[in-house]
Amino acid sequence: MGKSQETFGKKEKEKKKLKDRREKAEKMAERKANSKKGKSLEEMMAYIDENGNLSSTPPDPRRMKVFKQEDMKIGVPKPEERRQGETIRSGVVTFFNDAKGFGFIKDLQTQESAFIHVNRLSEPIKENDKVSFEVEMGIKGLNAVNVKKTG
């Protein structure tokens, strides 16, 4: 007679599969029993209060604000045009690398940092020099142009 093909490992795998199937069926039955199908429309409604938060109660009509479509601004506002006197800024060189030919200038008024390249210099500068400069928008941010030492 031959040896049985059912090994201990195969029996254990079958037992585990049956156990998992039973657990899955029990979970599914429990979910079906606890599901809340057929909610009324009022239970499913969500409202937005005067602060923009979701709420389950309708908002008070006395607190409603009316907006005109013309007053709504969508998008980024255009930067205000600077007058000729405001185009020249003053700042301090916070970093400058002579070997690589670039650095940064910190605007004294707005505390913004602007990139400076050696090609945009009218005279050599070094760190902590006070300079006057103009700003143009570059690919990665503000670029300083027409840089001149002031002090």
C-alpha positions in Angstrom: 0.0 0.0 0.0 1.1 3.5 -0.7 1.7 6.3 1.6 -1.0 9.0 2.1 -0.5 12.2 0.1 -1.9 14.3 2.9 1.0 15.7 4.9 0.8 17.6 8.1 1.7 20.9 6.4 -1.1 20.5 3.9 -3.7 19.8 6.6 -2.6 22.9 8.5 -2.9 25.1 5.5 -6.4 23.7 4.8 -7.5 24.4 8.4 -6.1 27.9 8.2 -8.0 28.6 4.9 -11.3 27.3 6.4 -10.8 29.5 9.5 -10.0 32.6 7.4 -13.2 32.0 5.3 -15.4 31.6 8.4 -13.9 34.8 9.9 -14.5 36.7 6.7 -18.1 35.5 6.4 -18.7 36.5 10.1 -17.3 40.0 9.5 -19.4 40.4 6.3 -22.5 39.4 8.2 -21.7 41.8 11.1 -21.2 44.7 8.6 -24.5 44.0 6.9 -26.3 43.9 10.3 -24.8 47.2 11.4 -25.1 49.1 8.1 -27.3 52.1 8.1 -28.8 51.9 4.7 -31.8 54.0 4.0 -30.8 57.1 5.8 -33.1 60.0 5.4 -32.1 63.0 3.4 -31.9 65.2 6.5 -29.4 62.7 8.1 -27.2 62.8 5.0 -27.1 66.6 4.7 -24.1 68.7 5.7 -24.1 72.4 6.1 -21.4 75.1 6.1 -21.5 77.6 8.9 -20.5 81.3 8.8 -16.9 80.3 9.5 -16.7 77.8 6.6 -16.8 74.7 8.8 -19.0 71.7 8.1 -21.9 71.3 10.5 -24.9 69.0 10.8 -27.3 71.9 11.7 -28.4 74.5 9.1 -26.9 77.9 9.5 -28.8 80.8 11.0 -30.2 82.9 8.2 -29.6 86.1 10.1 -25.8 85.5 10.1 -25.6 84.9 6.3 -23.3 87.2 4.4 -24.2 88.2 0.8 -21.3 88.6 -1.7 -21.4 90.3 -5.0 -19.8 88.5 -7.8 -18.0 91.6 -8.9 -16.3 92.0 -5.5 -14.7 88.5 -5.6 -11.1 88.4 -6.8 -9.8 85.2 -8.2 -6.1 84.6 -8.8 -3.0 86.4 -7.7 -3.2 90.2 -7.5 -0.8 92.0 -9.9 2.1 93.6 -8.2 1.8 97.3 -7.8 3.9 99.4 -10.1 6.8 101.0 -8.3 7.5 104.6 -8.8 10.9 105.6 -10.3 12.3 106.6 -6.9 11.5 103.3 -5.3 13.3 101.2 -7.9 16.8 101.8 -6.5 17.2 99.8 -3.2 19.9 99.8 -0.6 21.3 96.7 1.0 24.2 94.7 2.5 26.1 91.9 0.8 25.5 88.9 3.1 27.5 86.4 1.0 29.8 86.7 -2.0 32.1 84.0 -3.5 34.8 85.5 -5.7 35.8 82.1 -7.1 32.4 81.2 -8.3 31.2 84.7 -9.1 27.9 85.0 -7.2 26.5 86.1 -3.9 23.4 87.5 -2.1 22.3 90.9 -1.1 19.8 91.5 1.8 17.5 94.5 1.2 17.6 96.8 4.2 14.0 97.9 3.9 12.2 94.7 3.0 14.7 92.2 4.4 14.4 90.2 1.1 17.4 88.4 -0.2 18.4 89.0 -3.9 20.9 86.9 -6.0 23.8 88.8 -7.5 26.1 87.5 -10.3 29.6 89.0 -11.0 28.4 90.0 -14.5 25.9 92.5 -13.0 28.5 94.3 -10.9 29.9 97.7 -11.8 32.8 97.4 -9.3 34.2 94.6 -7.2 32.3 93.9 -3.9 32.9 91.7 -0.8 30.8 90.6 2.2 29.3 93.2 4.5 29.7 96.0 1.8 26.8 98.4 1.6 25.4 98.6 -1.9 22.6 100.2 -4.0 20.9 98.0 -6.6 17.8 97.5 -8.7 15.8 94.3 -8.7 14.4 92.2 -11.5 12.5 88.9 -11.2 14.6 85.9 -12.4 13.7 82.3 -12.9 14.3 81.3 -9.2 13.6 84.6 -7.5 14.9 88.2 -7.2 18.1 89.1 -9.1 20.0 92.3 -8.3 21.2 94.4 -11.2 23.2 97.6 -11.5 24.9 97.0 -8.2 27.1 99.8 -6.9 29.0 100.3 -3.6 27.6 103.1 -1.4 29.9 102.9 1.6 
